[in-house]
């Protein structure tokens, strides 16, 4: 039985226990999805088709993306997980070109945001597939249940082989437990900001692009002094943490 017409009770319990869920229905209708894809292609071309670091917070410079980021289709999906008071934290186009050897090292999103918010227990990422995403072209993978472990220890890695310069110590990772998120275009995954995840390099001839849409419960406070020039939107409900939103 569907809990909210989107995720089932079993999926919601799985998210709570394991830190992730997969939504295999199209998140947006065909026309809306095509519009998002076109915006991505435009932005990707504008930065010379560079890797994902060039496409962080694209909605800051192109507010057409707010149509998708603040859409009921997305907010209805995540509300049963983080509650009715939702802030838009960030977004990111992540594109792996064909035959590009860099991997996304094992990490927790929350580790990169330490000190920027007051809490991390209700931050969720929706990873929407623009291209087909599978093992061959470097789909995302997670270590289930690790969202309950707190911050991990990191070590430096070769930036020539990795998108980030640090990675969770390999001694803390059991790769045999990894779950791979294989998605068709328009499908999405959801994961807790604290879960350990990463992605292998794209060794295939096929591009792999996704749009990450990140949200937080407004119970959390975003610290202005730790987020200079950063913008957050009130996506739904009301502010509970004394935040300064662009649209409220």
KOLKOLPA-604706 format. One line per 2 residues: number of its first residue (from 0); their letters; for each residue x, y, z of N, C-alpha, C. Coordinates in pm, 1 decimal. Layout:
NUM	a	X/Y/Z/X/Y/Z/X/Y/Z; ...
//
This chain:
0	xx	85.1/-119.7/0.0/0.0/0.0/0.0/88.7/124.9/0.0; 54.9/222.5/-79.8/133.4/345.3/-85.9/103.1/432.7/34.6
2	xx	207.5/486.7/93.8/190.0/573.1/209.8/145.8/712.6/168.5; 195.8/759.4/55.6/163.0/895.0/11.1/134.0/897.8/-138.4
4	xx	99.5/781.9/-194.1/77.3/772.4/-337.2/206.7/759.5/-414.3; 319.4/762.6/-344.0/450.0/756.3/-409.6/534.2/645.5/-347.1
6	xx	586.0/668.2/-227.5/660.7/564.4/-158.1/566.3/477.5/-75.3; 595.8/348.8/-68.9/515.6/257.0/11.6/563.5/260.6/156.5
8	xx	483.0/204.9/244.2/523.4/195.3/384.9/652.9/115.5/397.0; 666.0/11.9/315.8/787.9/-69.2/318.1/910.0/13.1/276.3
10	xx	893.4/97.7/173.3/1004.3/182.3/129.1/1041.2/286.2/234.8; 940.1/343.7/299.4/967.1/442.0/403.5/1039.8/378.9/522.0
12	xx	1001.1/258.1/558.0/1070.5/188.6/666.7/1211.6/151.7/623.7; 1226.3/113.5/496.9/1358.7/82.2/444.7/1450.6/203.4/448.1
14	xx	1395.0/320.7/415.1/1474.9/443.8/421.5/1519.3/469.5/565.1; 1429.3/452.0/658.5/1463.0/475.0/798.9/1571.8/379.1/845.6
16	xx	1559.6/252.9/806.4/1653.3/149.8/852.8/1785.3/152.2/777.2; 1777.3/169.4/645.6/1895.4/153.4/560.3/1952.7/284.8/506.7
18	xx	1872.7/393.2/512.1/1923.6/523.0/471.4/1902.1/558.0/326.1; 1821.4/478.6/254.1/1798.2/509.5/112.4/1667.8/445.6/65.1
20	xx	1620.8/492.2/-50.1/1506.0/433.1/-118.3/1521.1/459.3/-267.4; 1455.7/376.8/-347.8/1454.9/393.1/-492.9/1310.9/417.1/-537.3
22	xx	1290.7/519.5/-620.1/1158.0/548.6/-674.9/1163.9/523.8/-824.8; 1098.9/417.6/-869.6/1116.6/372.1/-1007.3/1009.3/422.6/-1104.4
24	xx	918.4/505.1/-1056.5/824.1/568.9/-1147.4/884.0/700.0/-1195.8; 840.4/752.1/-1310.1/891.4/882.8/-1354.3/857.3/990.0/-1251.2
26	xx	958.0/1066.7/-1209.2/933.2/1171.5/-1111.0/853.6/1285.1/-1173.2; 888.3/1322.5/-1295.8/818.2/1427.0/-1369.8/756.6/1368.7/-1496.6
28	xx	652.9/1436.6/-1549.3/595.6/1397.6/-1677.1/696.4/1418.1/-1789.4; 669.5/1359.0/-1907.5/765.1/1363.9/-2019.1/805.4/1504.9/-2060.6
30	xx	709.5/1596.4/-2072.7/741.9/1732.1/-2116.2/827.4/1805.6/-2013.5; 792.9/1788.3/-1887.6/867.9/1855.1/-1780.8/1009.0/1797.9/-1770.8
32	xx	1020.3/1666.8/-1785.6/1151.6/1603.6/-1780.2/1238.0/1649.4/-1897.2; 1178.5/1664.6/-2014.2/1253.7/1711.5/-2130.6/1302.2/1854.8/-2109.1
34	xx	1218.6/1935.5/-2045.3/1256.2/2074.9/-2017.6/1377.9/2079.1/-1925.2; 1378.5/1993.6/-1822.2/1492.1/1987.8/-1731.0/1617.2/1940.7/-1804.4
36	xx	1601.7/1839.2/-1886.7/1715.4/1787.2/-1963.3/1774.2/1895.3/-2053.6; 1687.1/1972.5/-2116.4/1733.7/2080.3/-2204.3/1812.2/2186.3/-2125.9
38	xx	1766.2/2218.7/-2004.1/1838.0/2315.7/-1921.3/1975.8/2261.0/-1885.7; 1980.2/2132.5/-1850.7/2110.7/2073.5/-1821.8/2204.7/2082.4/-1941.6
40	xx	2156.0/2042.8/-2058.7/2241.4/2044.8/-2178.0/2293.9/2184.8/-2205.6; 2208.6/2283.5/-2183.5/2247.2/2423.4/-2203.7/2356.2/2463.8/-2104.9
42	xx	2336.9/2428.6/-1978.1/2434.7/2465.9/-1876.0/2566.7/2391.2/-1895.3; 2557.2/2265.5/-1931.2/2677.5/2184.4/-1950.4/2760.3/2239.1/-2065.9
44	xx	2691.8/2278.9/-2173.4/2762.5/2337.7/-2288.0/2827.3/2470.5/-2249.1; 2760.1/2547.2/-2163.5/2810.4/2679.0/-2125.1/2942.3/2671.7/-2047.9
46	xx	2966.0/2560.8/-1976.6/3092.0/2545.3/-1902.1/3190.9/2456.8/-1977.2; 3165.2/2433.8/-2105.6/3258.2/2355.8/-2186.5/3253.6/2207.4/-2160.8
48	xx	3136.4/2159.6/-2116.1/3116.8/2017.0/-2088.9/3222.2/1961.7/-1993.2; 3244.6/2037.7/-1886.7/3339.6/1995.4/-1784.7/3271.4/1906.7/-1682.4
50	xx	3351.2/1851.1/-1592.9/3297.9/1759.6/-1493.2/3214.0/1831.7/-1389.2; 3158.7/1753.8/-1296.6/3052.0/1801.7/-1209.4/3088.6/1920.0/-1122.0
52	xx	3216.1/1941.2/-1091.1/3251.5/2052.6/-1003.9/3214.2/2187.9/-1063.0; 3195.3/2191.9/-1193.2/3158.8/2316.9/-1260.0/3007.9/2343.8/-1254.6
54	xx	2931.4/2247.5/-1205.1/2786.1/2258.4/-1213.4/2720.1/2249.7/-1075.6; 2789.6/2301.8/-973.2/2733.5/2305.6/-840.1/2634.6/2421.9/-829.5
56	xx	2528.6/2403.0/-751.6/2420.7/2501.6/-730.9/2383.6/2575.5/-859.6; 2347.7/2503.7/-966.1/2313.3/2570.9/-1091.6/2190.1/2658.8/-1080.6
58	xx	2104.8/2633.5/-979.9/1983.6/2715.3/-964.6/2015.6/2855.8/-915.0; 2137.6/2878.5/-863.1/2176.7/3014.2/-823.8/2182.7/3105.7/-946.8
60	xx	2227.5/3050.2/-1058.2/2243.7/3132.5/-1178.7/2132.2/3110.9/-1280.2; 2050.1/3009.8/-1258.5/1940.5/2981.2/-1351.4/1817.5/2941.3/-1271.0
62	xx	1735.1/3041.8/-1239.6/1620.8/3015.6/-1151.9/1508.1/2940.1/-1221.7; 1523.6/2909.5/-1349.7/1426.9/2818.7/-1413.2/1424.2/2684.3/-1341.4
64	xx	1533.9/2648.7/-1278.5/1542.2/2519.9/-1209.8/1454.6/2514.4/-1085.5; 1413.1/2628.9/-1034.2/1324.6/2628.6/-917.8/1188.9/2565.4/-949.4
66	xx	1150.6/2565.9/-1076.1/1026.7/2498.0/-1115.8/1032.1/2350.8/-1078.1; 1150.9/2293.2/-1083.7/1169.6/2151.2/-1052.5/1203.2/2131.2/-904.8
68	xx	1288.0/2216.2/-853.4/1332.9/2201.7/-714.6/1221.5/2225.2/-613.6; 1126.6/2310.9/-647.5/1016.3/2342.3/-555.7/886.3/2274.5/-597.6
70	xx	896.7/2176.4/-685.0/779.0/2110.4/-741.1/713.4/2016.4/-641.4; 580.3/2008.8/-648.8/507.0/1917.0/-562.1/549.0/1772.5/-585.4
72	xx	585.3/1737.3/-708.1/626.9/1599.9/-735.1/742.8/1557.8/-644.9; 835.0/1650.2/-622.5/950.8/1619.9/-538.1/914.5/1631.1/-390.1
74	xx	846.9/1739.6/-354.1/817.1/1764.1/-213.4/721.4/1660.1/-156.8; 626.2/1614.0/-238.8/535.5/1507.3/-193.3/612.4/1377.8/-167.9
76	xx	719.4/1357.8/-242.8/799.7/1236.7/-228.3/878.5/1237.1/-98.3; 931.6/1352.9/-59.9/1020.8/1356.9/56.3/953.3/1395.6/187.6
78	xx	834.4/1454.6/179.5/769.5/1499.0/303.1/748.8/1387.3/404.6; 708.3/1266.0/364.7/692.9/1161.1/464.9/823.7/1122.7/533.8
80	xx	936.2/1163.3/477.2/1066.2/1128.1/534.3/1119.4/1236.7/625.7; 1115.1/1362.7/581.8/1174.7/1469.3/664.5/1072.0/1563.0/725.3
82	xx	944.1/1543.0/694.2/840.8/1623.6/756.0/790.3/1734.8/665.2; 689.4/1811.0/711.7/620.1/1908.2/626.7/688.1/2042.7/611.9
84	xx	791.0/2068.0/691.4/859.5/2197.4/687.3/995.4/2177.9/619.9; 1002.0/2218.6/492.8/1112.2/2177.0/407.0/1185.8/2297.3/349.7
86	xx	1317.7/2296.9/363.1/1402.3/2396.9/300.0/1479.8/2335.2/185.3; 1498.6/2411.9/79.4/1584.8/2370.2/-31.1/1728.2/2403.2/7.3
88	xx	1811.7/2302.2/20.1/1949.8/2321.7/62.6/2041.5/2348.1/-56.9; 2039.2/2260.0/-157.4/2128.2/2281.6/-271.8/2084.7/2193.3/-388.1
90	xx	2151.2/2210.7/-500.5/2134.1/2119.5/-614.0/2265.1/2113.0/-689.8; 2275.1/2014.0/-776.9/2403.8/1985.7/-839.7/2379.4/1898.5/-962.1
92	xx	2423.9/1942.5/-1077.8/2428.0/1852.4/-1192.4/2557.4/1771.8/-1182.9; 2545.7/1641.6/-1187.3/2662.6/1554.5/-1180.3/2669.8/1475.7/-1310.3
94	xx	2773.1/1500.7/-1387.4/2784.3/1438.2/-1519.1/2918.0/1367.8/-1533.3; 2912.8/1241.1/-1569.4/3034.6/1164.9/-1598.3/3037.8/1136.7/-1747.8
96	xx	3135.5/1195.8/-1813.0/3147.7/1177.1/-1956.5/3190.3/1033.9/-1988.6; 3164.3/987.2/-2109.8/3205.8/852.5/-2147.4/3356.6/833.1/-2132.0
98	xx	3392.6/715.6/-2082.2/3533.2/674.8/-2072.3/3617.0/770.0/-1986.8; 3550.6/833.1/-1889.0/3621.6/921.1/-1796.7/3658.5/841.2/-1672.6
100	xx	3787.3/840.7/-1640.0/3836.7/747.8/-1539.9/3823.9/787.8/-1395.2; 3775.9/908.7/-1365.4/3767.8/949.8/-1225.3/3649.0/884.7/-1155.0
102	xx	3672.0/838.1/-1033.8/3563.2/786.3/-952.9/3518.4/890.7/-851.6; 3399.4/871.9/-797.2/3354.5/951.4/-683.1/3389.4/870.7/-559.4
104	xx	3485.3/916.1/-479.9/3531.3/834.9/-366.9/3424.1/821.4/-259.7; 3440.2/721.4/-175.2/3345.8/699.7/-65.8/3344.3/821.9/25.8
106	xx	3223.8/872.5/52.7/3211.4/992.2/135.3/3072.9/1000.0/196.2; 3055.5/1090.9/289.3/2923.9/1129.3/342.3/2901.5/1274.7/303.0
108	xx	2787.8/1305.8/245.7/2759.5/1445.5/209.9/2773.7/1536.4/331.8; 2724.8/1489.3/445.2/2723.4/1573.0/565.8/2863.4/1613.6/609.9
110	xx	2964.9/1531.8/577.9/3101.4/1565.6/619.1/3149.2/1694.4/552.6; 3100.3/1722.0/430.7/3139.0/1842.7/358.8/3059.5/1964.7/406.1
112	xx	2955.6/1939.7/484.5/2871.3/2048.7/533.0/2887.8/2072.0/682.7; 2983.8/2004.4/743.4/3004.0/2015.7/887.6/3027.3/2162.8/924.6
114	xx	2952.7/2210.3/1024.4/2964.6/2348.0/1067.5/2874.5/2445.0/994.3; 2808.0/2397.0/888.4/2723.6/2486.8/809.0/2576.9/2480.8/851.7
116	xx	2536.0/2370.6/914.5/2400.0/2355.8/966.5/2409.0/2301.4/1108.1; 2298.7/2315.8/1181.3/2298.9/2274.2/1321.2/2274.1/2124.7/1338.9
118	xx	2220.5/2058.3/1236.5/2190.3/1915.5/1248.1/2183.7/1853.1/1109.1; 2198.3/1721.5/1104.6/2207.0/1652.0/976.2/2112.5/1532.8/966.8
120	xx	2025.5/1515.8/1066.4/1943.4/1394.9/1070.9/1825.1/1397.9/974.8; 1789.5/1513.7/922.1/1676.2/1521.0/829.1/1715.2/1599.0/704.5
122	xx	1825.1/1556.7/641.9/1867.3/1612.1/513.6/1863.3/1499.0/412.3; 1798.9/1523.0/300.3/1776.5/1418.1/201.2/1820.4/1465.7/63.1
124	xx	1880.2/1375.4/-11.8/1915.6/1402.4/-150.9/1828.2/1318.6/-242.7; 1765.6/1383.8/-338.3/1695.2/1315.9/-447.1/1789.8/1318.3/-567.6
126	xx	1829.3/1200.1/-613.4/1922.4/1187.7/-727.6/1839.5/1145.0/-848.6; 1812.3/1240.0/-936.5/1724.6/1217.1/-1051.4/1809.3/1184.1/-1174.4
128	xx	1782.7/1070.3/-1234.8/1859.2/1026.9/-1352.3/1815.3/1103.8/-1476.0; 1909.0/1174.4/-1538.3/1885.2/1237.1/-1668.2/1922.4/1138.7/-1779.2
130	xx	2033.5/1068.3/-1759.9/2071.2/957.9/-1848.2/2046.5/826.8/-1774.2; 2048.5/716.3/-1846.9/2047.7/585.6/-1782.1/2172.1/574.9/-1694.3
132	xx	2154.9/524.0/-1573.5/2264.9/511.7/-1478.9/2276.7/365.8/-1437.0; 2391.3/304.6/-1464.4/2410.4/163.8/-1430.6/2555.4/138.3/-1389.1
134	xx	2586.1/13.2/-1356.1/2720.5/-19.6/-1309.3/2825.7/14.3/-1414.1; 2791.8/-5.3/-1540.0/2889.6/14.7/-1647.0/2931.4/160.7/-1660.4
136	xx	2838.0/252.9/-1639.1/2875.7/394.7/-1655.9/2891.1/469.3/-1523.1; 2909.7/394.8/-1415.7/2946.4/457.7/-1289.0/2831.3/506.8/-1205.0
138	xx	2728.3/424.3/-1187.7/2613.8/466.3/-1105.4/2654.0/477.6/-958.4; 2572.8/546.6/-883.6/2597.8/563.6/-741.1/2579.5/431.5/-668.2
140	xx	2653.7/416.3/-559.6/2639.4/299.4/-473.1/2648.0/346.5/-328.0; 2579.7/274.7/-238.6/2577.2/311.8/-96.8/2610.2/189.9/-12.0
142	xx	2652.4/217.0/110.2/2668.9/112.5/211.3/2548.9/124.3/305.5; 2450.8/35.5/294.2/2327.0/50.0/371.8/2352.2/57.7/522.4
144	xx	2271.2/140.7/587.0/2273.2/149.9/732.2/2379.7/240.1/790.8; 2469.5/292.2/708.1/2581.0/371.6/761.4/2541.1/513.7/798.2
146	xx	2415.5/550.3/773.3/2369.4/684.5/812.4/2358.6/699.5/963.6; 2373.4/591.2/1036.3/2364.5/596.8/1182.7/2501.8/597.0/1249.8
148	xx	2608.0/605.3/1171.1/2742.6/583.4/1225.3/2815.6/709.2/1268.6; 2760.8/828.2/1243.3/2834.8/950.3/1272.4/2936.7/979.2/1163.8
150	xx	3020.5/1080.9/1184.7/3118.7/1118.4/1083.7/3232.5/1016.7/1079.5; 3273.7/982.1/958.6/3384.5/888.6/940.4/3517.7/962.0/937.0
152	xx	3626.6/883.8/940.8/3761.0/939.7/925.1/3798.8/936.2/777.7; 3865.4/1044.2/731.8/3900.8/1057.7/590.8/4052.0/1056.7/573.2
154	xx	4094.3/1022.2/451.8/4235.7/1027.7/416.6/4248.0/1082.1/275.0; 4363.7/1133.0/241.1/4386.5/1191.1/108.6/4394.2/1082.9/2.5
156	xx	4345.3/1118.2/-119.1/4353.1/1027.3/-232.9/4403.5/1104.9/-354.4; 4441.0/1033.6/-457.0/4494.6/1091.4/-579.7/4384.7/1165.7/-655.7
158	xx	4399.1/1297.9/-670.1/4298.3/1376.1/-740.7/4294.9/1344.3/-889.6; 4397.7/1282.9/-940.7/4396.9/1241.6/-1080.5/4303.0/1125.8/-1106.5
160	xx	4270.5/1053.1/-998.9/4182.6/937.3/-1010.9/4047.4/957.4/-943.2; 4033.1/1065.6/-868.3/3913.5/1088.1/-787.5/3859.9/1229.2/-806.5
162	xx	3728.5/1241.8/-799.0/3665.1/1373.1/-812.0/3694.0/1460.1/-690.2; 3701.4/1397.8/-569.8/3732.1/1469.9/-446.7/3874.0/1434.6/-401.4
164	xx	3938.6/1522.2/-323.8/4075.9/1494.1/-279.9/4086.1/1404.6/-156.8; 3972.8/1374.9/-92.7/3974.6/1288.9/25.2/3870.6/1178.7/10.9
166	xx	3888.8/1073.9/90.2/3798.3/958.9/89.2/3792.7/900.5/229.6; 3678.8/841.5/264.4/3669.3/769.4/391.0/3773.8/658.1/391.0
168	xx	3840.9/641.0/503.1/3944.7/538.5/512.9/3890.6/402.8/468.5; 3965.3/337.5/381.5/3919.8/209.7/326.5/3895.8/105.0/434.2
170	xx	3965.9/117.1/546.4/3946.6/20.8/655.7/3806.9/29.2/715.6; 3734.8/140.4/687.6/3599.8/158.5/740.3/3491.7/113.6/641.4
172	xx	3533.3/71.3/521.1/3438.5/38.2/415.2/3438.0/-111.4/386.1; 3319.9/-170.8/385.7/3303.5/-309.0/340.9/3229.5/-304.6/207.0
174	xx	3305.5/-302.3/97.1/3246.1/-286.5/-35.6/3155.8/-403.3/-75.1; 3170.1/-515.6/-7.7/3084.1/-630.2/-40.0/2938.4/-602.4/-4.8
176	xx	2914.2/-501.4/78.8/2777.6/-465.5/119.9/2716.4/-357.1/30.5; 2791.3/-307.5/-67.3/2744.9/-195.4/-148.8/2620.7/-231.8/-229.5
178	xx	2526.0/-137.3/-235.1/2405.6/-148.9/-317.8/2417.7/-45.7/-429.0; 2403.0/-90.6/-554.0/2417.5/-3.1/-670.0/2281.0/49.9/-713.2
180	xx	2273.5/179.7/-738.0/2148.7/244.1/-778.8/2142.4/251.1/-931.9; 2088.0/149.3/-993.0/2072.4/149.0/-1137.8/1935.6/207.8/-1171.8
182	xx	1934.9/315.8/-1250.9/1813.9/392.8/-1277.1/1796.5/418.8/-1426.1; 1672.2/421.9/-1468.4/1638.6/466.2/-1603.4/1614.8/617.3/-1600.3
184	xx	1628.1/686.5/-1712.4/1602.2/831.1/-1713.5/1463.7/863.8/-1656.6; 1459.5/961.5/-1567.4/1333.7/1001.0/-1504.6/1308.7/935.7/-1371.2
186	xx	1377.4/824.7/-1341.8/1368.0/761.6/-1210.7/1463.3/830.4/-1114.5; 1444.4/805.3/-984.3/1532.3/870.4/-886.9/1558.1/781.8/-766.8
188	xx	1664.8/813.5/-698.3/1694.7/753.1/-569.2/1688.6/861.9/-462.8; 1674.9/820.3/-338.4/1674.4/911.9/-225.5/1773.9/859.3/-123.3
190	xx	1857.0/948.1/-67.2/1947.7/899.9/36.2/1969.7/1005.0/145.2; 1995.1/954.4/263.8/2024.3/1035.2/381.7/2161.6/1099.7/363.9
192	xx	2176.0/1224.4/408.2/2302.6/1296.2/389.2/2418.6/1230.4/462.5; 2388.3/1142.2/558.7/2493.7/1083.2/640.2/2539.5/946.7/588.9
194	xx	2472.3/891.9/487.4/2505.8/757.3/442.2/2637.2/758.9/363.9; 2717.7/654.2/378.3/2841.1/640.9/301.8/2806.0/598.6/159.9
196	xx	2855.3/675.1/62.4/2825.4/643.6/-76.7/2937.8/694.0/-167.2; 2933.0/652.0/-290.8/3032.1/692.2/-390.5/2988.9/637.2/-525.3
198	xx	3079.8/639.4/-621.1/3049.2/587.3/-754.6/3179.8/551.3/-825.0; 3180.9/438.7/-895.0/3299.8/403.7/-972.2/3314.6/493.1/-1094.4
200	xx	3428.5/488.4/-1161.3/3446.1/569.1/-1282.4/3356.5/519.3/-1395.4; 3334.5/606.3/-1492.0/3256.6/569.2/-1610.4/3352.2/510.1/-1714.4
202	xx	3350.9/378.8/-1722.4/3438.2/310.7/-1818.4/3364.3/273.8/-1946.0; 3240.3/321.0/-1958.9/3156.2/284.7/-2072.7/3159.0/393.8/-2179.5
204	xx	3103.2/367.0/-2297.2/3092.5/471.6/-2399.7/2970.8/561.2/-2381.9; 2898.9/545.6/-2269.8/2773.7/618.9/-2248.7/2787.2/720.1/-2135.4
206	xx	2739.6/842.6/-2160.3/2740.9/946.9/-2058.8/2649.0/908.2/-1942.8; 2682.0/958.0/-1822.1/2595.4/936.1/-1706.2/2574.0/1068.3/-1634.7
208	xx	2453.5/1120.7/-1645.7/2422.0/1248.9/-1582.1/2302.4/1234.0/-1490.1; 2310.4/1302.0/-1375.7/2198.4/1309.1/-1283.9/2186.7/1448.2/-1225.3
210	xx	2070.7/1477.7/-1169.1/2048.1/1605.5/-1101.6/2020.2/1576.3/-955.5; 2106.4/1623.7/-866.1/2082.9/1605.7/-723.8/2006.3/1725.7/-670.5
212	xx	1900.9/1696.5/-597.3/1816.6/1798.9/-535.0/1816.8/1770.4/-385.2; 1866.6/1865.1/-306.9/1891.9/1839.4/-165.1/1802.8/1928.4/-77.4
214	xx	1745.4/1867.0/27.0/1648.2/1935.5/111.9/1676.6/1906.6/259.0; 1633.8/2001.1/344.4/1651.4/1983.0/488.2/1523.4/2020.9/561.2
216	xx	1502.3/1957.8/675.4/1393.3/2000.6/761.6/1429.6/2135.7/819.5; 1333.3/2229.2/821.4/1362.5/2363.4/874.2/1377.5/2363.4/1026.1
218	xx	1372.9/2246.0/1087.8/1413.2/2235.7/1228.4/1560.8/2270.6/1242.4; 1637.8/2246.5/1136.7/1780.6/2279.4/1136.8/1800.0/2427.9/1112.2
220	xx	1909.2/2480.6/1165.5/1947.8/2618.8/1141.3/2066.5/2621.6/1046.5; 2054.7/2699.6/939.7/2165.6/2722.5/848.3/2241.2/2844.9/899.9
222	xx	2369.4/2827.9/932.8/2446.2/2935.9/993.6/2494.6/3034.2/886.1; 2445.1/3158.1/886.1/2482.6/3254.0/781.3/2632.8/3277.7/772.2
224	xx	2699.0/3285.5/887.8/2841.9/3316.4/887.8/2925.3/3204.3/824.6; 2870.5/3082.7/821.9/2942.5/2969.0/762.8/2899.9/2943.0/619.0
226	xx	2808.1/3025.8/566.7/2755.0/3006.6/431.4/2753.7/3137.8/353.3; 2867.7/3206.1/343.6/2868.2/3335.2/273.8/2830.4/3320.6/127.2
228	xx	2733.4/3402.9/84.6/2689.7/3399.3/-54.2/2600.2/3282.7/-89.1; 2569.5/3198.9/8.4/2486.3/3081.1/-15.6/2339.8/3117.7/3.7
230	xx	2251.7/3057.3/-76.3/2109.3/3091.3/-70.8/2025.3/2966.1/-46.9; 1926.9/2978.7/41.0/1832.5/2869.4/65.3/1690.6/2921.3/47.0
232	xx	1602.5/2832.2/3.4/1462.9/2864.7/-21.1/1374.5/2785.5/74.4; 1264.4/2846.2/118.0/1161.7/2772.5/190.7/1076.7/2701.9/86.5
234	xx	1083.8/2569.7/83.6/1015.8/2492.4/-19.5/871.1/2459.1/17.9; 847.7/2436.3/147.1/712.8/2400.1/192.3/704.1/2419.1/343.1
236	xx	584.5/2454.5/390.7/562.8/2466.1/534.2/615.7/2597.7/589.6; 674.9/2591.1/708.2/722.8/2712.2/774.3/861.3/2690.3/832.7
238	xx	926.8/2800.8/863.0/1060.5/2793.8/919.8/1052.4/2768.6/1069.7; 1133.8/2674.7/1118.9/1137.9/2644.2/1260.6/1273.1/2675.7/1322.6
240	xx	1373.9/2701.7/1237.7/1510.3/2715.3/1288.1/1567.7/2855.3/1284.1; 1484.1/2955.0/1253.3/1535.0/3090.9/1247.1/1622.2/3117.4/1125.8
242	xx	1583.9/3058.9/1013.1/1662.5/3070.6/891.4/1624.0/3192.2/807.4; 1715.6/3233.5/722.1/1689.2/3341.8/629.4/1674.6/3282.3/489.0
244	xx	1551.8/3282.4/439.2/1524.1/3223.6/309.5/1508.7/3332.8/203.0; 1546.8/3300.5/81.7/1533.6/3393.6/-29.3/1389.7/3436.5/-49.2
246	xx	1297.5/3342.5/-31.2/1158.6/3364.7/-67.0/1065.9/3378.0/52.9; 1119.6/3409.8/168.2/1034.8/3422.8/287.4/1087.3/3532.8/379.8
//
